[in-house]
Amino acid sequence: MIKINKGKEPQEWTAKYNTPDFTQYESIPALRQALLEEQGFICAYCMRQIPVKDLSENETSKIEHIKSRSDYPDLQLEYNNMLICCPRSIDGDSHCDKSKEHQSISYSLFVPQLQQSIFYSSKDGTIKSSVPTIDDELNRILNLNNRRLKANRLQVIEAIIATLEKKKWKKREYEQQLEVWKTKTVKQIEHEDKLVFKPYCGVVTYFLEKKLKQYK
């Protein structure tokens, strides 16, 4: 999970919800594209690359409302209440937006305090939070520790640990690698060049930052 730098809502969305007859949320292509570009084409919750089409789903991405539309109808058109998520189900096990459904989470993905509370187990790929409420929601609401997501993260963790053990980097080299993993890079998605984050980048940055703390 990474901090999301929220940008300005697209002009097309502003124009759409300001029309007199537009009172209920309905997605438009410009809204989806803005969210994808803002998040560097990774899922807000599990950090899988978007678009990705799971066999059990017909969608390649899902616009998610942090505060649910059913409980907070006055926020259903608010751009600052929206994220983009992956298709939300692996091997029939729901996670992210699909697991969350009409529930709301209590924390913001737009502040650094969330990421600072997050850590990952090198034993099995579990994502945890030092804040009990957040830790509960990661599991109970978002189901981010289902079998496949843990396995995916563990694969990334094992790769970065192996790299850190092999490379005898100095502090500056760790800082450079950290900047690489925190920065969007150009990648072709659906035959177009896009600025993207690497999948599971938050996992790698966690271990790089942990290593850098040894120099303080």
N, C-alpha and C positions, 0 to 999 in steps of 0.2 A: 504494500500500500504506500502511495506517495502523496505528498502535498500537491494539490491541484491549484495552479495559478489561474484563477477565474478571469476571463477577459470580458469585453463588451458583448452584449447580445447582438446577433446579426440584425441588420436593418430590416430584412424581410420579416423576421419574427416580430419586431416592434410594430411594423405596419400591419401585420396579420392580427395581432391581438388587440390592436386599437380600432379595428373595424367594428361597427355597432353590433353585428350579429354573431361575433366570435366571443362566446362566453364559456365554452367548454374546451378543455385541452384537446388539441389534435396536432400531431407532428407535421412539420413541413421539411423538405429536403435541406434547406439552408440551415435549419436548426440542428439537424443531425450532423451536418458537415462541420458546423462551428464547434460542436462538442467534441467531435472526433479530432479535429485539429488542435483544439485546446488541450486535450489529454494525450496528444501524441499517439493516437490510435492504440491505446491500451485500456483495458477495463479499469474503471475507477476503483473497484474492490479487489479483484484477484490478480490484476496486472497481466492477464493474457492479452495477446495481440488481437486487435479488431481491424478488419472484419475476420471472423473465424466462424465457420458454419459447422455446428455440431450435428451429428446424424439424427439426433432426436428433435431438432429444432428446424423451423423454416426460416428463421431470421438470422442475420449476420451480426446484428447489434440491437440494443434495446435502450431507449431513453428512459432514465430512471428519475423519479422524484424522491429526494432525500426525505422530506416531509410528505407523507403519502397524500394523494389527491382526495382520498375518502375522509381522512381526518383533518386535512388542512386545505379545503377547496379554494380558499382565498390565495393560496400559494401555487396553484396548479399552472399558472401562466408565467411564473417568476423564473427567469433564466438562472438566477442564483440558487434556485432549488433543484436544478437539473444536472444530471451527469449522464455519461454514456457507459453502457455495460456490454459485456460479452453475451452470447446467446443463453447463458445462465444454467446450463445443464450438461453434465458429463456422465455418461453411462447411466442416464436416468436419475442421477442424484442431483437435485436442484441446489443451486447456490447463488450468491450475489442477488440480483434483483428478483429472480424467480423464487428464491427461498424467502426473501424479505417480504414479497407481496405487498400487502396494505399496511405493514408495520412501518414505524419510523425509527431512525437511529438518532441517538442523542448527541453525537459528536459531529464536528465539522471537518471535512476533508480539505478545507481551504486555509487551515492554520498549521504552523509547524509543530505545535504541541502534540498533535495526533501521531505524526510519524516518530516523534521523539519518544513516545510511549511504546512503540511497536518493536518487537524483537522476534527472532526466528531461531528455532531449535536446529542445531546441526546434526542431531540424532535422527529426527524423522521428518523435518520440514514443517513442523507446526508453527503457525503464526500466533503470537501472544501479545498481550498488552499489559503493562504494569498498572494500568487503571482498571480495577475490577469491573466497572460498568461496561467499558469498551471491550474488555476481554469476553465478557458474557455475550455481547452483541455480535462479536466476530463469529462466535460459534452458534448461538441460539437463533439469531436473526439471519445472518449472511451465510452460515455454513461454510466458512472459508477453510475449515480443516477436514473437508471430506477427503476420501482416500486418494483420488486422482490429483487434487490440487496440492496435497501434501507431498505426493510423489514428484510432481512437477517442480515444486520448490526445492525439494531435497536434491534433485538432479542439478539444479542451478547452484545450490549451496556446496555440493561436493566439488563442482567444477571450480568455483571461486576459491575454496579452501585449498584445493590442489595447486591452483595458480599461485596463491599467496605463499605456499610452502616451497614452491619451486623458485619463484622470483625473490631475489634479495634486494627489493626496492628500498630506496631511501625515501625520506618523508616527502620530498617534492614529487617523486614518481607516484606515490600513493595519492597525493593531491591531484595530480594530472589524471590518473585513472578514475578518481571520484568525479572529476569534472566531465569526463567522457560519458560516464554512466548517468549523469544528471542532465545531460544535454541531448536534445533531439538531433537525429541525423537523417540524412536523405535516404529513402528507401522507396522502391517501386511497389505501389499497392494498386491493384486493378489497372495496370498499365500507365499509372501516373506517378510522378515523383512527389513524395510526401515527406514532411518532417515528422519523424516518429521517435518514440522512446523504445528502447529494447525491452522485450517482454520480461517481466519479473525484475525490472531494474531496481526496484526498492529493496529487494533481497540482497543484491550485490552491493548497493550503496551502504546497507546496514553493516555488512562485514568489512567493507573498506573503512568506514568511519570508526568501527570498533578497533581496527588495526591502527588507525591514525592516533587514537587516544593514547596509545603506548608511547607516543613521542611528546606528550604533554607533561 
